[in-house]
């Protein structure tokens, strides 16, 4: 006697029918991964110091307030921004972080916001770059497979389908480079000053 409610979880069950909307969703995931890669590389280059408006913020005072949606606290510090090229000082600088009054923090100015210049910030943005690479690989698999994978048998079938397609090599290398790169950047972010 067949039990239709168990047919979807049986290892002998055929994979679900490929769906158009699932493939469009996979394409959107690929685009989101590529957009994350572009944004993170742009900010990583700036965090490494390749910007026009470099300077220092001398911290005057800090405010501590509760973070939104979390139990932790945030610190926002105000101070005076002095450009490295000797331009006019601005007293409207506001940066996030835990700093001591009088401390000088190296930043860059973009529009009316100030961002930290450090190797730790660079590695943090590079982690997002490699996570975007992993997201693009996941979206490529979804495009090829065309269905949502929920069981081990479906994951096995999806792996075989991707292995037989032209996407096998790009997906394999995106996953390898993305995973190793994200872990390496995480390690470097933890040890960077």
N, CA, C and O of each residue as an XYZ file, in Angstrom:
772
protein
N       0.836     -1.171      0.000
C       0.000      0.000      0.000
C       0.891      1.248      0.000
O       1.768      1.387      0.853
N       0.668      2.137     -0.940
C       1.469      3.351     -1.062
C       0.964      4.409     -0.098
O      -0.240      4.584      0.091
N       1.905      5.105      0.503
C       1.561      6.197      1.413
C       2.070      7.495      0.791
O       3.265      7.781      0.855
N       1.185      8.277      0.193
C       1.637      9.482     -0.505
C       2.301     10.503      0.405
O       3.128     11.290     -0.056
N       1.953     10.506      1.704
C       2.574     11.487      2.594
C       4.042     11.176      2.849
O       4.794     12.069      3.239
N       4.472      9.925      2.640
C       5.870      9.555      2.837
C       6.657      9.528      1.534
O       7.871      9.326      1.556
N       5.998      9.726      0.410
C       6.671      9.628     -0.876
C       7.762     10.685     -1.034
O       8.794     10.407     -1.644
N       7.559     11.882     -0.502
C       8.545     12.950     -0.644
C       9.793     12.745      0.177
O      10.815     13.367     -0.115
N       9.759     11.892      1.205
C      10.930     11.698      2.045
C      11.608     10.367      1.789
O      12.635     10.079      2.403
N      11.077      9.561      0.918
C      11.669      8.265      0.613
C      12.932      8.461     -0.209
O      12.963      9.318     -1.091
N      13.991      7.671      0.066
C      15.196      7.793     -0.759
C      14.970      7.325     -2.190
O      15.754      7.647     -3.082
N      13.901      6.566     -2.410
C      13.602      6.073     -3.751
C      12.686      7.014     -4.520
O      12.416      6.794     -5.701
N      12.215      8.044     -3.866
C      11.296      8.985     -4.513
C      12.034      9.784     -5.574
O      13.185     10.170     -5.366
N      11.394     10.036     -6.700
C      12.039     10.870     -7.721
C      12.145     12.307     -7.218
O      11.348     12.739     -6.385
N      13.135     13.046     -7.727
C      13.244     14.445     -7.303
C      12.016     15.230     -7.738
O      11.366     14.871     -8.721
N      11.696     16.287     -7.025
C      10.526     17.093     -7.383
C      10.661     17.684     -8.787
O      11.749     17.737     -9.361
N       9.542     18.118     -9.308
C       9.508     18.726    -10.638
C      10.257     20.057    -10.588
O      10.155     20.808     -9.617
N      11.005     20.331    -11.644
C      11.720     21.605    -11.715
C      10.717     22.730    -11.871
O       9.740     22.625    -12.613
N      10.983     23.808    -11.154
C      10.054     24.930    -11.167
C      10.734     26.178    -11.697
O      11.915     26.426    -11.451
N       9.955     26.951    -12.430
C      10.444     28.186    -13.023
C      10.785     29.202    -11.940
O      11.829     29.851    -12.000
N       9.902     29.342    -10.948
C      10.124     30.350     -9.901
C      11.355     30.027     -9.064
O      12.045     30.939     -8.608
N      11.636     28.759     -8.858
C      12.825     28.387     -8.094
C      14.081     28.795     -8.850
O      15.046     29.266     -8.248
N      14.071     28.617    -10.156
C      15.231     29.025    -10.957
C      15.396     30.545    -10.973
O      16.519     31.048    -10.933
N      14.301     31.263    -11.030
C      14.373     32.727    -10.964
C      14.921     33.147     -9.600
O      15.717     34.081     -9.503
N      14.487     32.452     -8.550
C      15.032     32.723     -7.219
C      16.522     32.459     -7.159
O      17.261     33.223     -6.538
N      16.978     31.383     -7.799
C      18.411     31.094     -7.864
C      19.171     32.177     -8.597
O      20.274     32.552     -8.198
N      18.577     32.684     -9.677
C      19.204     33.778    -10.415
C      19.308     35.028     -9.546
O      20.315     35.735     -9.590
N      18.270     35.298     -8.758
C      18.300     36.448     -7.841
C      19.375     36.266     -6.773
O      20.021     37.235     -6.376
N      19.573     35.035     -6.306
C      20.623     34.766     -5.316
C      22.002     34.994     -5.934
O      22.892     35.533     -5.277
N      22.184     34.587     -7.195
C      23.454     34.846     -7.883
C      23.696     36.351     -7.986
O      24.800     36.820     -7.710
N      22.678     37.105     -8.380
C      22.827     38.564     -8.481
C      23.129     39.193     -7.128
O      23.944     40.111     -7.037
N      22.471     38.702     -6.069
C      22.736     39.232     -4.727
C      24.165     38.915     -4.302
O      24.826     39.755     -3.691
N      24.650     37.718     -4.615
C      26.034     37.363     -4.297
C      27.024     38.244     -5.031
O      28.010     38.694     -4.447
N      26.767     38.495     -6.315
C      27.654     39.366     -7.086
C      27.613     40.805     -6.577
O      28.644     41.476     -6.533
N      26.430     41.281     -6.192
C      26.318     42.638     -5.643
C      27.065     42.749     -4.318
O      27.735     43.750     -4.064
N      26.952     41.721     -3.472
C      27.684     41.720     -2.204
C      29.187     41.720     -2.454
O      29.936     42.393     -1.745
N      29.627     40.973     -3.451
C      31.051     40.956     -3.786
C      31.520     42.339     -4.231
O      32.591     42.790     -3.825
N      30.731     43.012     -5.059
C      31.124     44.330     -5.560
C      31.175     45.366     -4.444
O      32.132     46.135     -4.348
N      30.157     45.388     -3.610
C      30.105     46.361     -2.516
C      31.234     46.111     -1.524
O      31.873     47.054     -1.059
N      31.480     44.850     -1.199
C      32.503     44.547     -0.200
C      33.904     44.859     -0.717
O      34.743     45.327      0.052
N      34.178     44.614     -1.990
C      35.499     44.948     -2.528
C      35.697     46.458     -2.543
O      36.787     46.944     -2.240
N      34.659     47.199     -2.892
C      34.759     48.658     -2.894
C      35.098     49.179     -1.500
O      35.979     50.026     -1.347
N      34.403     48.677     -0.492
C      34.673     49.127      0.875
C      36.002     48.591      1.400
O      36.658     49.262      2.198
N      36.411     47.402      0.974
C      37.698     46.857      1.417
C      38.855     47.706      0.905
O      39.813     47.962      1.634
N      38.765     48.141     -0.341
C      39.814     48.997     -0.899
C      39.883     50.303     -0.126
O      40.970     50.805      0.157
N      38.728     50.853      0.215
C      38.714     52.095      0.994
C      39.254     51.864      2.398
O      39.988     52.703      2.921
N      38.901     50.733      3.021
C      39.373     50.454      4.381
C      40.876     50.229      4.419
O      41.503     50.420      5.461
N      41.463     49.824      3.291
C      42.911     49.644      3.233
C      43.644     50.973      3.097
O      44.863     51.021      3.258
N      42.920     52.054      2.802
C      43.541     53.368      2.769
C      43.621     54.011      1.411
O      44.200     55.091      1.291
N      43.070     53.404      0.379
C      43.108     53.974     -0.962
C      41.899     54.875     -1.186
O      40.999     54.558     -1.963
N      41.902     56.010     -0.482
C      40.809     56.972     -0.569
C      41.388     58.377     -0.617
O      42.550     58.594     -0.274
N      40.574     59.318     -1.041
C      41.026     60.700     -1.155
C      40.951     61.438      0.177
O      41.852     62.214      0.497
N      39.910     61.216      0.950
C      39.690     61.984      2.178
C      40.124     61.214      3.416
O      39.299     60.847      4.252
N      41.420     60.972      3.526
C      41.953     60.335      4.733
C      42.175     61.393      5.795
O      42.350     62.575      5.498
N      42.164     60.947      7.025
C      42.420     61.869      8.115
C      42.330     61.171      9.455
O      42.268     59.943      9.529
N      42.322     61.965     10.513
C      42.206     61.413     11.864
C      41.066     62.110     12.596
O      40.779     63.286     12.376
N      40.439     61.352     13.461
C      39.424     61.899     14.353
C      40.003     61.858     15.754
O      40.393     60.796     16.239
N      40.060     63.006     16.404
C      40.456     63.065     17.805
C      39.180     62.998     18.626
O      38.347     63.902     18.571
N      39.035     61.922     19.385
C      37.797     61.659     20.123
C      37.664     62.660     21.261
O      38.579     62.817     22.070
N      36.515     63.341     21.318
C      36.236     64.299     22.392
C      35.445     63.636     23.515
O      35.828     63.729     24.681
N      34.354     62.973     23.175
C      33.555     62.269     24.182
C      32.755     61.160     23.491
O      32.542     61.184     22.279
N      32.322     60.193     24.298
C      31.569     59.052     23.773
C      30.246     58.917     24.513
O      30.135     59.252     25.692
N      29.246     58.418     23.793
C      27.939     58.129     24.373
C      27.697     56.631     24.272
O      28.002     56.008     23.254
N      27.152     56.064     25.328
C      26.805     54.645     25.330
C      25.292     54.545     25.397
O      24.656     55.159     26.254
N      24.720     53.768     24.486
C      23.269     53.580     24.483
C      22.964     52.139     24.097
O      23.793     51.477     23.472
N      21.777     51.644     24.463
C      21.437     50.254     24.138
C      21.338     50.043     22.630
O      20.850     50.902     21.895
N      21.809     48.888     22.192
C      21.729     48.548     20.771
C      20.302     48.163     20.418
O      19.549     47.687     21.268
N      19.940     48.369     19.182
C      18.594     48.023     18.734
C      18.438     46.511     18.645
O      19.216     45.831     17.975
N      17.418     45.992     19.334
C      17.096     44.581     19.225
C      18.043     43.639     19.932
O      17.848     42.424     19.879
N      19.057     44.156     20.588
C      20.010     43.293     21.286
C      20.173     43.775     22.715
O      19.757     44.879     23.068
N      20.780     42.938     23.523
C      21.003     43.308     24.923
C      22.309     44.068     25.113
O      22.528     44.665     26.167
N      23.165     44.053     24.121
C      24.453     44.724     24.235
C      24.284     46.238     24.143
O      23.200     46.750     23.866
N      25.380     46.925     24.383
C      25.385     48.379     24.287
C      26.266     48.802     23.127
O      27.194     48.087     22.747
N      25.973     49.966     22.566
C      26.777     50.552     21.502
C      27.420     51.828     22.013
O      26.890     52.503     22.895
N      28.560     52.141     21.448
C      29.236     53.383     21.792
C      29.416     54.208     20.519
O      29.907     53.712     19.506
N      29.013     55.463     20.590
C      29.194     56.407     19.488
C      30.032     57.549     20.032
O      29.696     58.155     21.049
N      31.134     57.837     19.340
C      32.061     58.867     19.813
C      32.061     60.061     18.860
O      32.035     59.902     17.639
N      32.092     61.253     19.440
C      32.168     62.498     18.685
C      33.577     63.048     18.806
O      34.280     62.795     19.784
N      33.976     63.807     17.789
C      35.298     64.404     17.853
C      35.549     65.338     16.691
O      34.634     65.706     15.954
N      36.807     65.715     16.541
C      37.236     66.648     15.505
C      37.978     65.868     14.428
O      38.910     65.119     14.719
N      37.552     66.054     13.178
C      38.193     65.402     12.033
C      39.203     66.358     11.421
O      38.879     67.501     11.102
N      40.434     65.877     11.261
C      41.487     66.664     10.622
C      41.964     65.905      9.386
O      42.506     64.807      9.513
N      41.772     66.473      8.188
C      42.204     65.792      6.961
C      43.720     65.645      6.913
O      44.451     66.487      7.434
N      44.181     64.576      6.287
C      45.614     64.330      6.168
C      46.273     65.315      5.211
O      47.473     65.569      5.317
N      45.499     65.877      4.269
C      46.077     66.820      3.310
C      46.142     68.251      3.837
O      46.527     69.161      3.103
N      45.769     68.462      5.106
C      45.884     69.775      5.716
C      44.702     70.689      5.494
O      44.825     71.898      5.693
N      43.574     70.166      5.094
C      42.380     70.987      4.891
C      41.805     71.457      6.219
O      42.405     71.267      7.277
N      40.646     72.066      6.144
C      39.986     72.603      7.334
C      39.468     71.474      8.221
O      38.945     70.471      7.734
N      39.623     71.655      9.519
C      39.134     70.669     10.489
C      37.617     70.772     10.606
O      37.044     71.854     10.475
N      36.981     69.636     10.855
C      35.522     69.595     11.028
C      35.236     69.023     12.409
O      35.848     68.038     12.824
N      34.303     69.648     13.116
C      33.996     69.185     14.468
C      32.723     68.343     14.535
O      32.183     68.123     15.619
N      32.238     67.868     13.381
C      31.008     67.076     13.360
C      31.263     65.579     13.195
O      30.340     64.836     12.861
N      32.482     65.128     13.418
C      32.820     63.717     13.203
C      32.163     62.839     14.256
O      32.173     63.154     15.446
N      31.595     61.739     13.797
C      30.945     60.775     14.688
C      31.311     59.378     14.197
O      31.042     59.032     13.046
N      31.928     58.572     15.071
C      32.328     57.221     14.694
C      31.805     56.231     15.721
O      31.655     56.550     16.901
N      31.530     55.022     15.246
C      31.088     53.951     16.132
C      32.305     53.226     16.681
O      33.301     53.048     15.979
N      32.224     52.815     17.920
C      33.306     52.045     18.524
C      33.588     52.506     19.938
O      33.061     53.512     20.413
N      34.431     51.740     20.585
C      34.791     52.012     21.975
C      36.159     52.669     21.993
O      37.181     52.001     21.840
N      36.173     53.992     22.182
C      37.416     54.755     22.186
C      37.511     55.583     23.458
O      36.513     55.842     24.131
N      38.729     55.988     23.769
C      39.009     56.808     24.945
C      39.079     58.268     24.495
O      39.663     58.547     23.448
N      38.502     59.208     25.251
C      38.629     60.622     24.873
C      40.098     61.020     24.733
O      40.926     60.705     25.588
N      40.401     61.713     23.647
C      41.769     62.100     23.342
C      42.456     61.152     22.365
O      43.502     61.487     21.810
N      41.884     59.983     22.153
C      42.477     59.008     21.234
C      42.315     59.481     19.794
O      41.279     60.034     19.426
N      43.351     59.257     18.982
C      43.288     59.611     17.567
C      43.035     58.345     16.752
O      43.773     57.365     16.853
N      41.978     58.387     15.944
C      41.558     57.240     15.150
C      41.708     57.600     13.675
O      41.224     58.645     13.239
N      42.375     56.742     12.908
C      42.549     56.972     11.479
C      41.274     56.561     10.751
O      40.815     55.426     10.875
N      40.708     57.497      9.991
C      39.435     57.268      9.301
C      39.514     57.834      7.890
O      40.480     58.503      7.523
N      38.480     57.553      7.112
C      38.270     58.262      5.858
C      36.854     58.809      5.858
O      35.942     58.246      6.463
N      36.702     59.923      5.161
C      35.420     60.617      5.135
C      34.766     60.395      3.783
O      35.390     60.570      2.737
N      33.493     60.005      3.824
C      32.720     59.821      2.597
C      31.368     60.475      2.822
O      30.605     60.059      3.694
N      31.077     61.490      2.040
C      29.882     62.318      2.235
C      29.970     62.928      3.633
O      30.886     63.708      3.895
N      29.056     62.600      4.528
C      29.123     63.144      5.889
C      29.373     62.041      6.910
O      29.148     62.239      8.104
N      29.842     60.869      6.447
C      30.103     59.755      7.352
C      31.597     59.489      7.430
O      32.353     59.825      6.519
N      32.004     58.884      8.531
C      33.404     58.575      8.772
C      33.537     57.076      8.995
O      32.794     56.483      9.777
N      34.503     56.467      8.292
C      34.706     55.028      8.369
C      36.136     54.734      8.792
O      37.062     55.473      8.458
N      36.298     53.662      9.522
C      37.585     53.268     10.076
C      38.538     52.796      8.982
O      38.138     52.071      8.072
N      39.790     53.208      9.075
C      40.853     52.724      8.204
C      41.717     51.776      9.025
O      42.438     52.211      9.922
N      41.648     50.493      8.723
C      42.485     49.524      9.426
C      42.485     48.219      8.660
O      41.624     47.979      7.814
N      43.452     47.384      8.962
C      43.504     46.073      8.327
C      42.369     45.183      8.820
O      41.884     44.336      8.070
N      41.945     45.358     10.054
C      40.825     44.560     10.561
C      39.550     44.869      9.768
O      38.792     43.960      9.429
N      39.317     46.145      9.476
C      38.154     46.509      8.662
C      38.299     45.949      7.247
O      37.320     45.495      6.655
N      39.514     45.981      6.708
C      39.760     45.414      5.378
C      39.420     43.931      5.348
O      38.720     43.475      4.444
N      39.909     43.172      6.329
C      39.640     41.728      6.346
C      38.160     41.452      6.589
O      37.626     40.468      6.078
N      37.494     42.300      7.356
C      36.057     42.128      7.558
C      35.278     42.277      6.262
O      34.357     41.505      5.992
N      35.645     43.269      5.461
C      34.978     43.433      4.166
C      35.319     42.284      3.224
O      34.481     41.877      2.419
N      36.532     41.759      3.312
C      36.903     40.635      2.452
C      36.152     39.361      2.833
O      35.875     38.527      1.971
N      35.821     39.203      4.116
C      34.981     38.065      4.519
C      33.651     38.138      3.778
O      33.168     37.126      3.269
N      33.059     39.321      3.716
C      31.794     39.478      2.993
C      31.957     39.197      1.500
O      31.040     38.678      0.865
N      33.115     39.533      0.938
C      33.369     39.219     -0.467
C      33.301     37.713     -0.696
O      32.647     37.251     -1.631
N      33.975     36.954      0.153
C      33.990     35.504     -0.029
C      32.639     34.872      0.304
O      32.280     33.853     -0.286
N      31.891     35.451      1.230
C      30.535     34.957      1.484
C      29.627     35.230      0.282
O      28.746     34.425     -0.020
N      29.830     36.339     -0.394
C      29.103     36.606     -1.632
C      29.436     35.586     -2.707
O      28.577     35.207     -3.503
N      30.689     35.143     -2.726
C      31.093     34.106     -3.664
C      30.363     32.792     -3.367
O      29.915     32.106     -4.286
N      30.248     32.448     -2.090
C      29.510     31.238     -1.708
C      28.031     31.370     -2.053
O      27.408     30.402     -2.490
N      27.469     32.549     -1.863
C      26.071     32.775     -2.226
C      25.845     32.634     -3.723
O      24.835     32.073     -4.148
N      26.773     33.137     -4.524
C      26.651     32.995     -5.976
C      26.718     31.526     -6.380
O      25.992     31.097     -7.276
N      27.580     30.755     -5.728
C      27.662     29.318     -6.024
C      26.356     28.618     -5.664
O      25.888     27.759     -6.411
N      25.769     28.976     -4.532
C      24.490     28.375     -4.130
C      23.391     28.716     -5.136
O      22.580     27.857     -5.481
N      23.363     29.943     -5.598
C      22.373     30.334     -6.594
C      22.562     29.604     -7.913
O      21.586     29.255     -8.577
N      23.820     29.369     -8.299
C      24.080     28.628     -9.532
C      23.572     27.194     -9.422
O      23.024     26.655    -10.382
N      23.752     26.577     -8.259
C      23.236     25.220     -8.052
C      21.715     25.225     -8.152
O      21.134     24.328     -8.762
N      21.069     26.215     -7.565
C      19.608     26.293     -7.619
C      19.116     26.483     -9.049
O      18.078     25.934     -9.419
N      19.836     27.244     -9.853
C      19.453     27.420    -11.256
C      19.530     26.093    -12.001
O      18.624     25.750    -12.760
N      20.613     25.347    -11.785
C      20.786     24.075    -12.492
C      19.761     23.050    -12.037
O      19.147     22.372    -12.861
N      19.574     22.935    -10.723
C      18.718     21.885    -10.172
C      17.249     22.219    -10.392
O      16.494     21.370    -10.864
N      16.834     23.420    -10.065
C      15.469     23.842    -10.323
C      14.446     23.443     -9.286
O      13.253     23.660     -9.497
N      14.869     22.865     -8.165
C      13.922     22.547     -7.093
C      14.600     22.762     -5.751
O      15.826     22.778     -5.642
N      13.765     22.927     -4.733
C      14.268     23.153     -3.378
C      14.642     21.811     -2.766
O      13.831     20.885     -2.742
N      15.864     21.709     -2.275
C      16.360     20.457     -1.723
C      16.072     20.396     -0.237
O      16.459     21.291      0.515
N      15.377     19.317      0.198
C      15.026     19.194      1.615
C      15.491     17.888      2.231
O      15.676     17.830      3.447
N      15.685     16.843      1.450
C      16.095     15.553      2.010
C      17.501     15.213      1.543
O      18.028     15.828      0.616
N      18.096     14.235      2.191
C      19.443     13.803      1.820
C      19.449     13.252      0.401
O      20.383     13.496     -0.363
N      18.407     12.512      0.056
C      18.326     11.961     -1.301
C      18.235     13.076     -2.339
O      18.813     12.964     -3.420
N      17.525     14.133     -2.024
C      17.423     15.247     -2.962
C      18.753     15.975     -3.088
O      19.108     16.426     -4.177
N      19.500     16.098     -1.981
C      20.825     16.707     -2.062
C      21.751     15.850     -2.921
O      22.540     16.377     -3.705
N      21.655     14.529     -2.774
C      22.473     13.625     -3.586
C      22.105     13.751     -5.062
O      22.984     13.822     -5.921
N      20.803     13.778     -5.353
C      20.359     13.935     -6.741
C      20.803     15.283     -7.305
O      21.202     15.368     -8.467
N      20.736     16.329     -6.494
C      21.162     17.655     -6.947
C      22.656     17.667     -7.237
O      23.088     18.275     -8.217
N      23.450     17.005     -6.402
C      24.894     16.943     -6.626
C      25.201     16.238     -7.950
O      26.083     16.666     -8.696
N      24.473     15.159     -8.238
C      24.675     14.447     -9.499
C      24.254     15.308    -10.691
O      24.917     15.300    -11.729
N      23.158     16.045    -10.544
C      22.697     16.909    -11.637
C      23.701     18.020    -11.922
O      23.966     18.339    -13.081
N      24.255     18.604    -10.874
C      25.239     19.671    -11.060
C      26.520     19.095    -11.638
O      27.163     19.727    -12.477
N      26.903     17.884    -11.191
C      28.115     17.247    -11.699
C      28.062     16.954    -13.185
O      29.104     16.903    -13.839
N      26.870     16.761    -13.732
C      26.707     16.468    -15.161
C      26.524     17.730    -15.995
O      26.448     17.645    -17.221
N      26.452     18.879    -15.372
C      26.193     20.110    -16.122
C      27.488     20.879    -16.363
O      28.551     20.511    -15.861
N      27.378     21.942    -17.133
C      28.532     22.802    -17.393
C      28.907     23.650    -16.179
O      29.985     24.244    -16.151
N      28.039     23.712    -15.186
C      28.283     24.521    -13.989
C      29.137     23.789    -12.954
O      29.466     24.369    -11.919
N      29.500     22.538    -13.205
C      30.195     21.743    -12.195
C      31.515     22.384    -11.769
O      31.756     22.553    -10.573
N      32.357     22.738    -12.710
C      33.664     23.311    -12.372
C      33.552     24.699    -11.737
O      34.183     24.939    -10.707
N      32.763     25.631    -12.318
C      32.651     26.939    -11.650
C      32.095     26.848    -10.235
O      32.578     27.537     -9.337
N      31.083     26.005    -10.026
C      30.503     25.870     -8.685
C      31.528     25.283     -7.727
O      31.655     25.739     -6.591
N      32.258     24.272     -8.183
C      33.268     23.641     -7.327
C      34.317     24.657     -6.887
O      34.664     24.724     -5.708
N      34.819     25.445     -7.828
C      35.870     26.394     -7.485
C      35.345     27.599     -6.714
O      36.052     28.137     -5.861
N      34.119     28.033     -6.996
C      33.536     29.112     -6.196
C      33.377     28.678     -4.746
O      33.642     29.455     -3.828
N      32.942     27.434     -4.538
C      32.797     26.935     -3.170
C      34.142     26.811     -2.473
O      34.283     27.222     -1.321
N      35.126     26.253     -3.153
C      36.444     26.070     -2.530
C      37.088     27.407     -2.187
O      37.520     27.629     -1.056
N      37.147     28.292     -3.175
C      37.798     29.590     -2.956
C      37.012     30.418     -1.944
O      37.607     31.069     -1.085
N      35.683     30.399     -2.035
C      34.862     31.159     -1.098
C      35.004     30.671      0.329
O      35.143     31.480      1.247
N      34.971     29.367      0.533
C      35.086     28.814      1.886
C      36.454     29.043      2.497
O      36.566     29.509      3.631
N      37.499     28.713      1.743
C      38.862     28.890      2.266
C      39.169     30.373      2.454
O      39.775     30.757      3.454
N      38.758     31.204      1.504
C      39.008     32.641      1.619
C      38.310     33.260      2.814
O      38.895     34.085      3.516
N      37.049     32.866      3.057
C      36.315     33.414      4.206
C      36.969     32.995      5.516
O      37.093     33.808      6.432
N      37.387     31.739      5.615
C      38.040     31.287      6.850
C      39.385     31.975      7.054
O      39.716     32.368      8.173
N      40.160     32.125      5.989
C      41.455     32.791      6.098
C      41.290     34.261      6.484
O      42.033     34.770      7.323
N      40.322     34.943      5.876
C      40.083     36.351      6.218
C      39.574     36.496      7.648
O      39.907     37.466      8.328
N      38.768     35.538      8.109
C      38.316     35.568      9.499
C      39.499     35.439     10.447
O      39.585     36.158     11.442
N      40.404     34.527     10.140
C      41.598     34.365     10.970
C      42.435     35.640     10.966
O      42.898     36.079     12.019
N      42.633     36.236      9.792
C      43.422     37.463      9.711
C      42.728     38.642     10.393
O      43.397     39.508     10.957
N      41.403     38.685     10.347
C      40.674     39.754     11.040
C      40.814     39.616     12.547
O      40.867     40.616     13.264
N      40.873     38.381     13.030
C      41.000     38.174     14.475
C      42.377     38.559     15.002
O      42.498     38.972     16.156
N      43.417     38.432     14.178
C      44.766     38.731     14.661
C      45.256     40.112     14.242
O      46.309     40.549     14.706
N      44.522     40.812     13.376
C      44.952     42.145     12.932
C      44.668     43.187     14.008
O      43.697     43.072     14.756
N      45.527     44.207     14.077
C      45.283     45.267     15.071
C      44.150     46.184     14.660
O      43.822     47.123     15.385
